[in-house]
Amino acid sequence: MIYNRLNDEVMETVFDYNITPEEWENIHGGAGKERYLQLIGEESANFDLALLFYRRGDKEKATYYANKLPFDYRNDFWRLVTHP
């Protein structure tokens, strides 16, 4: 978890769930962890968490994090993961 200065809250990221190097590569193409943690916002963190859990086959957790997203961003997520 990291501290989000914008809303004065602690925020979960994919790094709280033991993301593997392969999963990280698939989600962010190998971008550096430190840079990611410096720049990530709550919406992007929830999108990445939903994507991580969807790819792990945990649709319940993927849905939980996707439902935290604004409507349009949530629709983008579901289009991304379900469109062939």
N, C-alpha and C positions, 0 to 999 in steps of 0.2 A: 504494500500500500504506500501511496505517496501523498504528500500534503498538497492540496490544490489551493493555491493562494487566491484564486479568483472568487471562490465561494467559501473559503475558510473551512474546508472539509477534507477529510482523508478520502482518497480515491483508490479503488482497486484497479489493477492492471493485469495483463496477461502474466506478468512476472510473479504475481502472487499464486499462480497455479502451475508452477514448475514447467513452464513452456520449454520444449526441447529446441535445440538449435535448428532442426528441420522444420518444426512448426513455425518458429520465428522467421526463418527464411521464406516460408510460404506466405506468411502474413505481411511481412515488411521488407522482403528482399534483402535482408541482412543489414538493415540500418542499425546503427549503434544503439545499445541499450540506454546509455547515459543521455544521449541526445533525445531519444524517444521520451524518456522520463522528464526531461526538461520542457518539452514542447507539447506533450499530450494533454488534451482537454477531456472533460468527463464524457462527452458524446463519443469522441473517437475511442476512448478507453472502453466504453460499453460496446461499441461496434466491434472492436477487436476481441473482446471477451466473448461476445455472441458468436463470432466467426471461429474462434478457438474451440469452443464447446461444440458447435455444429460439426466441425471437422473431426472432432473426437467421437462423434456419434451421440453426444449427450444433448438431445433435442430439448429436454426440459430446461436445462441451464441456458442453452442458446436462446430459447424463447424468453426466459427471465430477463436476460441482458438486452435482447432486442426490444422488449417491451419498455425499457427505460429510454429508448430513443424517441426523438420527435417523429411524428407520423411519417413525413416524407423520407427521412433517413431510415426509419424502420422498413418502409417499403423498398428502398434501395437495397437494404441488407437481404431481404427475402428474395428479391429478384436476382441478386448476385449468387446466392447459394442454391437456388432452385432452377435457374435457367441453364439449360444445357450448353 
